[in-house]
Amino acid sequence: MPQKVITRTETPSRFILLGEDDADDQEMLKEVFTSIDTGFILFFVNNGNEILSALEKLKDDQMPCLIVLDYNMPGLNAADILRELSTNERYKNIPKVVWSTAGSERFRNLCLELGALDYVIKPNNITDLEKIARYMLSLCLV
């Protein structure tokens, strides 16, 4: 089940769905995103199948402003999820970013072909993580 990050407001203006199965990465993302802007609700989903299930349960006016997918998750990987999402118009205009430890050009190209807006490598320092988080948050402001 998705985990809600507590924010300042009861009705935040933005909602981000994050597919990430690593608890440490979830915690880092939560800390960085909320340090930049507390006006977002973050939902973490641990499994590729659960991402699709969570999206299916949402009404059209509840769609996330951004979907972030770890490439390697249990169930379905990011490419599998993107392939599924591409078959439904409902998800077409939601920016999707894959973030991964895998720097594989093959994985990157596949994800971009399947509808990802970007494919970023997970950083190994907080400064780069903050830059990536700011970039991701900027995609919700478009």
Buried (B, 14 or more C-beta within 10 A) or exposed (E): EBEEBEBEEEEBEBBBBBBBBBEEBBEBBBBBBBEBBBBBBBBBBBBBBBBBEBBEEBEEEEBBBBBBBBBBBEBBBBBBBBBBBBEEEEBEEBBBBBBBEBEEEEBBEBBBEBBBBBBBEBBEEEEEBBBBBEEBBEBBEE
